[in-house]
Amino acid sequence: MKKFLSIMCSLFIVFSSFTGDIGFAMDAPKKSSNCQVDENNDVHIFYCADDGNAMPTCVSIASVLENAGDEKINIHIVSFQDNEMSKQNIKNIEALKNIRNFDFDFVYFDKKRLDEFDAGRWNKSIMIKLYCAELFPNLDRIIWLDDDVIVLKSLKNLYNLDMGDKYLAGVDVSQEYHNNCSYWITAGIGLYNLKEMRKDNVQKSLLDSAKEFTYKKDKVILCGGVEEYALTYGMPKDKVLILPYRYSIMIFLYTESKMLPCAMNDIITLHFAGSDKKPWKNFNALFAEKWWEYAIKSGFYDKVPAVIEVRKKVLEMRSNPKSSANKTIDDGIYTISSKLDPNMCLGIKNGSKNNCANLQLLGRNGTDAQKFKLQYHSDGYYTIKTMCSGKMLDMLGGSKNILQCTKNKRNAQKWFIVPDGEGYYCLVSKVNNLCMDVCGAKAEAGANIHCWSIHGGNNQRFKFKKCDDSPNSSKTIDSKKSE
């Protein structure tokens, strides 16, 4: 009986390929492996992946597995027929079973079918989600995830939503993202009701809308991709179940100063949309440290980059400033050398005693101009006194320049001293979480010191060496508290 049904299904697909109304594949998608069809506790998720994005895809899968509940996870990976994934990357996916057991398989799609669409600056693989009802004929529903999405909670509740006759459950970002649209579905994550989509042949409507986007894209203002246009206008609005924002927090819409629309512990997924927001490329991306937690679990990386460790520690320090863990180095007098060159130290220009004398990089000379007294305070921050004048290192507001000023109670004189895990420290201002930075990243005498976004370069990493308390002493000893 099963063999008969399988033959009939295949004949139907082949027959449908010759009818313009159905829009199915000329060749049925090839499948490998053997993920099971829907069962009571199954959750089915699909990605589009090849060797080019195997790494972020594995990171995303790692986050799904790490946060799953008692559900059975089934991962389906769609690849183009002419670009199958390498054996090594298939092994990398298999290795994710060390986190939690799951099933996975591959479905292969003919890329030539996308030739009539113009995806603009996006890879045409984004179009795959429009074919999901065809690609998974044995499933009633499935979750799509972009490779730059990480999952922070179980997806079981999403998967089991009562969708009724709705085609899609997705997040409407028109208010945050598309002010010129009354309605816009983001495509980073969605729950597809495949059974209803097949019944009403929604695939044709989606593909027609994608063609319309290709025709109109130079005449209308659209920030999202062709597949988002298709999902928004190819499905009647009353056939889309709108999910709360927490199901798809799009990182590029928010900054540390712009609040998220929900509490961090309520977020279901983080979507690192935007070419400059990928945490594996931009360590400064908001919540990059969360992505790197799963990157390490995925097995693609041996350790978290130092800059991510610093950013994570800064967030921890800010959230609990009075923690004893914020005292990362003992009080005392130190010289502070740059990782760019251990013989180049921070110093006050000309050893001046005046307010607003500049901090710069100087060759090591053992004078008081290069000695600084660190004092930890109960509010969780350090002050840094210059020994040549008794004044404090201060970040001058608008210019972000660092100089010495008479002691005051302003945040511009308060600093986190953050270990990078490799024996160096970053000095982060309380004012705006900017990091002390050798301007131009050149280890040369007279190089200016200012504050800049944390990026983890050697020009933001410093070594502390403790001095004795006598004036003009050049004797130094390594600080022991470097980790």
C-alpha positions as CSV (number, residue, x, y, z in Angstrom):
1,M,0.0,0.0,0.0
2,K,2.8,2.4,0.9
3,K,4.6,1.6,-2.3
4,F,1.4,2.3,-4.3
5,L,0.9,5.6,-2.6
6,S,4.5,6.6,-3.2
7,I,4.2,5.8,-6.9
8,M,0.9,7.7,-7.2
9,C,2.5,10.7,-5.5
10,S,5.4,10.7,-7.9
11,L,3.1,10.5,-10.9
12,F,1.2,13.4,-9.6
13,I,4.3,15.6,-9.2
14,V,5.5,14.7,-12.7
15,F,2.1,15.4,-14.2
16,S,1.8,18.7,-12.3
17,S,5.1,19.8,-13.7
18,F,3.4,20.1,-17.2
19,T,0.6,22.4,-15.9
20,G,1.3,26.1,-15.6
21,D,-1.2,26.4,-12.7
22,I,0.5,24.0,-10.3
23,G,4.1,25.3,-10.4
24,F,5.7,22.1,-9.1
25,A,9.3,20.9,-10.0
26,M,10.0,19.4,-13.4
27,D,11.9,16.9,-11.4
28,A,10.8,16.0,-7.9
29,P,13.3,17.2,-5.2
30,K,15.9,14.5,-4.4
31,K,16.0,13.5,-0.8
32,S,18.6,11.7,1.3
33,S,18.5,10.3,4.8
34,N,15.2,9.5,6.5
35,C,13.7,12.1,8.8
36,Q,10.3,10.8,9.9
37,V,7.0,12.5,9.0
38,D,4.9,14.3,11.6
39,E,4.6,12.6,15.0
40,N,3.1,14.0,18.2
41,N,6.3,15.3,19.6
42,D,8.2,16.1,16.4
43,V,9.4,19.6,15.4
44,H,10.5,20.0,11.8
45,I,12.9,22.9,10.8
46,F,14.5,23.6,7.5
47,Y,17.4,25.7,6.3
48,C,19.0,26.4,2.9
49,A,22.7,25.6,3.2
50,D,25.8,24.6,1.3
51,D,29.5,24.9,2.0
52,G,29.4,28.7,1.8
53,N,27.1,29.1,4.8
54,A,27.7,25.7,6.6
55,M,29.3,27.4,9.6
56,P,26.5,29.8,10.6
57,T,23.9,27.1,9.8
58,C,25.6,24.8,12.2
59,V,25.7,27.5,14.8
60,S,22.0,28.1,14.4
61,I,21.3,24.4,14.7
62,A,23.4,24.2,17.8
63,S,21.2,26.9,19.4
64,V,18.1,25.0,18.5
65,L,19.4,21.8,20.1
66,E,20.8,23.5,23.2
67,N,17.4,25.1,24.0
68,A,15.1,22.3,22.9
69,G,12.7,20.7,25.5
70,D,11.4,17.2,25.2
71,E,10.6,17.5,21.5
72,K,12.2,15.5,18.8
73,I,14.2,17.8,16.5
74,N,14.2,17.1,12.7
75,I,16.5,19.3,10.6
76,H,16.0,19.4,6.8
77,I,18.7,21.1,4.7
78,V,17.8,22.3,1.2
79,S,20.8,22.5,-1.1
80,F,21.1,23.2,-4.8
81,Q,21.6,20.1,-6.9
82,D,24.8,21.5,-8.4
83,N,26.3,22.5,-5.1
84,E,26.0,19.7,-2.6
85,M,27.6,20.0,0.8
86,S,31.0,18.5,1.3
87,K,31.5,15.4,3.3
88,Q,33.4,17.4,6.0
89,N,30.5,19.7,6.6
90,I,28.1,16.8,6.7
91,K,30.3,15.4,9.4
92,N,30.2,18.8,11.2
93,I,26.4,18.6,11.2
94,E,26.6,15.0,12.5
95,A,28.9,16.1,15.3
96,L,26.1,18.4,16.6
97,K,24.6,15.3,18.0
98,N,27.1,15.7,20.9
99,I,24.8,18.5,22.1
100,R,21.6,16.6,21.6
101,N,20.4,13.7,19.4
102,F,18.4,14.8,16.3
103,D,17.6,13.6,12.8
104,F,18.6,15.5,9.6
105,D,18.3,15.0,5.9
106,F,19.0,16.8,2.6
107,V,16.6,17.9,-0.1
108,Y,18.1,19.0,-3.4
109,F,16.6,21.8,-5.5
110,D,17.3,22.8,-9.1
111,K,18.7,26.3,-9.0
112,K,17.7,27.0,-12.7
113,R,14.1,27.3,-11.5
114,L,15.1,30.7,-9.9
115,D,16.5,32.2,-13.0
116,E,13.4,34.2,-13.8
117,F,13.6,36.0,-10.4
118,D,15.9,39.0,-9.5
119,A,16.9,38.7,-5.9
120,G,18.9,41.9,-6.0
121,R,21.9,42.0,-3.6
122,W,20.7,38.8,-1.9
123,N,21.6,35.2,-2.8
124,K,18.8,33.5,-4.7
125,S,18.7,30.8,-2.0
126,I,16.4,33.1,-0.1
127,M,13.7,32.1,-2.6
128,I,13.7,28.5,-1.4
129,K,11.2,29.2,1.4
130,L,8.6,30.0,-1.2
131,Y,8.7,26.3,-2.4
132,C,8.4,24.7,1.0
133,A,4.9,23.2,0.4
134,E,6.4,21.4,-2.6
135,L,9.7,20.4,-1.0
136,F,8.1,18.6,2.0
137,P,5.1,16.8,0.7
138,N,4.9,14.4,3.7
139,L,4.8,17.2,6.3
140,D,1.8,19.2,7.5
141,R,3.9,22.1,8.9
142,I,7.5,23.2,9.1
143,I,9.6,26.1,10.6
144,W,12.0,28.0,8.4
145,L,15.1,29.5,9.9
146,D,17.7,31.8,8.2
147,D,21.3,30.8,8.9
148,D,21.9,34.1,10.8
149,V,19.2,33.3,13.4
150,I,20.0,31.9,16.8
151,V,17.2,30.3,19.0
152,L,17.1,31.1,22.7
153,K,14.1,29.0,23.7
154,S,12.4,25.8,22.7
155,L,10.4,26.1,19.4
156,K,7.9,23.5,20.4
157,N,5.2,26.0,21.4
158,L,5.6,27.8,18.1
159,Y,5.5,24.6,16.1
160,N,2.3,23.4,17.8
161,L,0.4,26.7,17.4
162,D,-3.2,26.3,16.4
163,M,-3.0,27.8,12.9
164,G,-6.5,26.9,11.7
165,D,-6.6,27.8,8.0
166,K,-3.7,30.3,8.2
167,Y,-0.8,29.7,5.8
168,L,1.9,31.3,7.8
169,A,2.8,32.4,11.3
170,G,5.3,35.3,11.1
171,V,6.4,38.6,12.6
172,D,5.1,41.9,11.2
173,V,7.9,44.5,11.3
174,S,6.2,47.3,9.4
175,Q,6.1,49.6,12.4
176,E,9.8,49.1,13.2
177,Y,11.2,48.6,9.7
178,H,8.8,49.6,6.9
179,N,7.1,52.8,7.8
180,N,5.9,53.1,4.2
181,C,4.1,49.8,4.5
182,S,1.0,48.9,6.6
183,Y,2.1,45.3,6.8
184,W,5.5,43.5,6.2
185,I,6.4,40.0,7.2
186,T,10.0,39.3,8.0
187,A,11.3,36.1,6.5
188,G,14.0,35.2,9.0
189,I,11.7,32.8,10.8
190,G,8.3,31.5,10.0
191,L,5.9,28.6,10.7
192,Y,4.4,27.3,7.5
193,N,1.1,25.5,7.4
194,L,2.1,23.2,4.5
195,K,-1.2,21.3,4.4
196,E,-3.3,24.5,3.8
197,M,-0.7,25.9,1.4
198,R,-0.9,22.8,-0.8
199,K,-4.7,22.7,-0.6
200,D,-5.0,26.2,-1.9
201,N,-1.9,26.1,-4.2
202,V,-0.4,29.1,-2.4
203,Q,3.0,28.4,-4.1
204,K,1.7,29.9,-7.3
205,S,0.6,33.1,-5.6
206,L,4.0,33.4,-3.9
207,L,5.9,32.9,-7.1
208,D,3.7,35.4,-8.9
209,S,4.3,38.0,-6.2
210,A,8.1,37.3,-6.5
211,K,7.9,38.0,-10.2
212,E,6.0,41.2,-9.5
213,F,8.7,42.3,-7.1
214,T,11.3,41.6,-9.9
215,Y,9.3,43.9,-12.2
216,K,8.6,46.7,-9.7
217,K,11.7,46.8,-7.5
218,D,13.2,49.7,-9.3
219,K,10.0,51.7,-9.0
220,V,9.1,51.2,-5.4
221,I,10.9,51.7,-2.1
222,L,11.5,48.3,-0.6
223,C,14.1,47.5,2.0
224,G,13.4,43.8,2.4
225,G,14.1,41.0,0.0
226,V,12.1,39.6,-2.8
227,E,11.0,36.6,-0.6
228,E,9.6,39.0,2.1
229,Y,7.7,40.9,-0.6
230,A,6.3,37.5,-1.8
231,L,5.3,36.4,1.7
232,T,3.7,39.7,2.5
233,Y,1.7,40.2,-0.7
234,G,1.5,36.6,-2.0
235,M,-0.6,35.5,1.1
236,P,-3.8,37.3,2.0
237,K,-3.3,39.2,5.2
238,D,-6.2,37.2,6.9
239,K,-4.2,34.0,6.2
240,V,-1.2,35.1,8.2
241,L,-1.0,34.7,12.0
242,I,1.0,37.6,13.4
243,L,3.5,36.6,16.0
244,P,4.9,38.9,18.8
245,Y,8.2,40.6,18.2
246,R,10.0,38.3,20.5
247,Y,9.9,35.6,17.9
248,S,12.2,37.5,15.6
249,I,14.3,40.3,17.1
250,M,16.1,41.8,14.1
251,I,19.4,43.1,15.5
252,F,20.0,46.0,13.1
253,L,16.8,47.7,14.3
254,Y,18.2,48.2,17.8
255,T,21.2,49.6,19.6
256,E,22.3,49.6,23.2
257,S,20.5,52.9,23.6
258,K,17.4,51.9,21.7
259,M,15.3,49.5,23.8
260,L,14.1,46.1,22.6
261,P,10.3,45.7,22.4
262,C,10.5,42.9,25.0
263,A,12.6,41.7,27.9
264,M,15.8,39.8,27.0
265,N,14.6,36.7,28.9
266,D,11.4,36.6,26.7
267,I,13.2,36.5,23.4
268,I,12.6,33.4,21.2
269,T,15.1,34.2,18.4
270,L,17.8,36.8,17.6
271,H,18.1,37.5,13.9
272,F,21.4,39.1,12.9
273,A,20.0,40.5,9.7
274,G,22.2,43.0,7.8
275,S,25.6,42.4,6.2
276,D,27.3,44.5,8.9
277,K,25.6,42.7,11.8
278,K,27.0,39.2,11.4
279,P,28.8,38.3,14.7
280,W,31.4,36.2,12.9
281,K,32.4,39.3,11.0
282,N,31.5,42.2,13.2
283,F,32.4,41.5,16.9
284,N,30.7,44.7,17.8
285,A,27.3,43.6,16.7
286,L,24.6,43.8,19.4
287,F,24.4,40.5,21.2
288,A,27.4,39.1,19.4
289,E,28.4,37.4,22.6
290,K,25.2,35.4,22.5
291,W,25.9,34.1,19.0
292,W,29.5,33.1,20.0
293,E,28.2,31.0,22.9
294,Y,26.6,28.7,20.3
295,A,29.5,29.1,17.9
296,I,31.8,27.4,20.4
297,K,29.2,24.7,21.0
298,S,29.0,24.1,17.2
299,G,32.7,23.0,17.2
300,F,33.7,25.4,14.4
301,Y,35.8,27.5,16.9
302,D,38.3,26.6,19.6
303,K,37.7,29.7,21.7
304,V,35.7,32.9,21.8
305,P,37.6,35.9,20.4
306,A,39.1,38.2,23.1
307,V,36.9,41.1,22.0
308,I,33.8,39.0,22.6
309,E,35.1,38.1,26.1
310,V,35.6,41.8,26.8
311,R,32.2,42.8,25.6
312,K,30.6,40.0,27.6
313,K,32.5,41.1,30.8
314,V,31.5,44.7,30.2
315,L,27.8,43.7,30.0
316,E,28.2,41.6,33.2
317,M,30.0,44.5,35.0
318,R,27.3,47.0,33.9
319,S,24.5,44.7,35.1
320,N,26.1,44.1,38.5
321,P,28.6,47.0,39.1
322,K,29.1,46.3,42.7
323,S,30.2,42.8,42.2
324,S,33.6,41.9,43.7
325,A,34.4,40.4,40.3
326,N,34.7,43.9,38.9
327,K,37.9,44.4,40.8
328,T,40.1,42.8,38.2
329,I,43.5,44.3,39.2
330,D,44.9,45.3,42.6
331,D,45.1,49.0,43.7
332,G,48.6,50.4,43.2
333,I,50.9,52.3,40.9
334,Y,51.5,50.9,37.4
335,T,53.0,51.6,34.0
336,I,50.6,50.8,31.2
337,S,52.2,49.5,27.9
338,S,50.5,48.9,24.6
339,K,50.2,45.4,23.1
340,L,51.3,47.1,19.8
341,D,54.8,47.4,21.4
342,P,55.8,46.5,25.0
343,N,58.3,49.4,25.0
344,M,55.6,52.0,24.3
345,C,53.7,53.2,27.3
346,L,50.8,55.6,28.1
347,G,52.1,58.9,29.3
348,I,51.1,62.5,29.9
349,K,52.5,64.8,27.3
350,N,55.7,66.6,28.6
351,G,54.9,65.4,32.1
352,S,52.6,68.4,32.4
353,K,50.8,69.3,35.7
354,N,48.1,71.3,33.9
355,N,44.5,70.5,33.4
356,C,43.7,69.1,29.9
357,A,47.3,67.9,29.3
358,N,46.9,65.1,26.7
359,L,47.4,61.4,27.2
360,Q,49.6,59.8,24.5
361,L,51.9,56.9,23.7
362,L,55.6,57.4,24.6
363,G,58.7,55.3,24.6
364,R,59.2,53.7,28.1
365,N,61.3,56.2,30.2
366,G,60.4,55.4,33.9
367,T,59.3,58.9,34.7
368,D,56.2,59.8,36.7
369,A,54.6,60.9,33.5
370,Q,54.2,57.2,32.7
371,K,53.0,56.1,36.1
372,F,49.3,55.9,37.1
373,K,47.7,55.1,40.4
374,L,44.7,52.7,40.1
375,Q,42.0,52.9,42.8
376,Y,39.0,50.6,42.9
377,H,35.8,52.1,44.3
378,S,32.6,50.5,45.7
379,D,30.5,51.5,42.7
380,G,32.5,49.0,40.6
381,Y,34.7,51.4,38.7
382,Y,38.4,52.5,38.9
383,T,39.8,56.0,38.9
384,I,43.3,56.4,37.3
385,K,45.5,59.1,38.8
386,T,48.5,60.5,36.9
387,M,51.5,60.5,39.2
388,C,53.1,63.5,37.5
389,S,50.2,65.8,38.5
390,G,47.8,64.1,40.8
391,K,45.0,64.6,38.3
392,M,42.7,62.0,36.9
393,L,42.4,60.5,33.5
394,D,39.3,61.9,32.0
395,M,37.4,61.3,28.7
396,L,36.6,64.7,27.3
397,G,33.0,64.6,26.2
398,G,32.3,65.3,22.5
399,S,35.8,64.6,21.2
400,K,36.3,61.3,23.1
401,N,39.8,62.4,23.7
402,I,41.6,61.3,26.9
403,L,43.4,63.9,29.1
404,Q,44.1,64.7,32.8
405,C,41.7,66.8,34.8
406,T,41.3,67.7,38.5
407,K,39.4,65.0,40.4
408,N,35.6,65.3,40.2
409,K,32.7,62.9,40.6
410,R,31.8,62.7,36.9
411,N,31.5,59.4,35.0
412,A,34.1,60.6,32.6
413,Q,36.7,59.7,35.3
414,K,35.4,56.2,35.9
415,W,36.7,53.1,34.2
416,F,36.2,49.4,33.9
417,I,39.5,47.5,33.6
418,V,38.5,44.4,31.7
419,P,40.8,41.4,31.3
420,D,40.7,39.9,27.8
421,G,41.7,36.4,28.9
422,E,45.1,36.6,27.3
423,G,47.0,38.7,29.9
424,Y,46.0,42.1,28.6
425,Y,43.3,44.6,29.6
426,C,40.9,46.9,28.0
427,L,40.0,50.2,29.7
428,V,36.3,51.0,29.1
429,S,34.7,54.4,30.0
430,K,31.6,54.4,32.1
431,V,30.3,57.3,30.0
432,N,29.5,55.3,26.9
433,N,31.3,51.9,27.0
434,L,33.9,53.1,24.6
435,C,37.4,51.6,24.9
436,M,40.8,53.3,25.4
437,D,42.4,53.2,21.9
438,V,45.8,54.1,20.4
439,C,44.7,56.4,17.5
440,G,45.7,55.1,14.1
441,A,46.9,51.8,15.7
442,K,50.5,52.8,15.3
443,A,53.1,52.2,18.0
444,E,54.9,55.5,17.6
445,A,55.8,58.2,20.1
446,G,53.2,60.9,20.3
447,A,50.3,58.8,19.1
448,N,47.1,60.1,20.6
449,I,45.0,58.1,23.0
450,H,41.2,58.4,22.6
451,C,38.1,56.2,23.1
452,W,36.6,54.1,20.4
453,S,34.1,51.2,20.0
454,I,35.4,47.9,21.4
455,H,36.8,46.0,18.5
456,G,39.6,43.9,20.2
457,G,42.5,45.2,18.2
458,N,46.0,45.3,19.7
459,N,45.7,49.1,20.0
460,Q,42.9,48.6,22.6
461,R,44.8,46.1,24.7
462,F,47.2,47.1,27.4
463,K,49.6,45.4,29.9
464,F,49.9,46.7,33.5
465,K,53.2,46.5,35.3
466,K,53.3,47.4,39.0
467,C,55.9,49.9,40.2
468,D,57.1,50.6,43.8
469,D,55.9,53.8,45.3
470,S,59.0,55.8,45.2
471,P,59.1,58.8,42.8
472,N,60.8,58.4,39.5
473,S,61.4,54.7,40.0
474,S,61.8,52.6,36.9
475,K,61.6,49.3,38.7
476,T,58.6,47.3,37.5
477,I,57.1,43.9,38.3
478,D,54.5,42.0,36.3
479,S,50.9,42.4,37.7
480,K,49.8,38.9,38.8
481,K,46.1,39.6,38.3
482,S,46.1,39.4,34.5
483,E,43.4,36.8,34.0
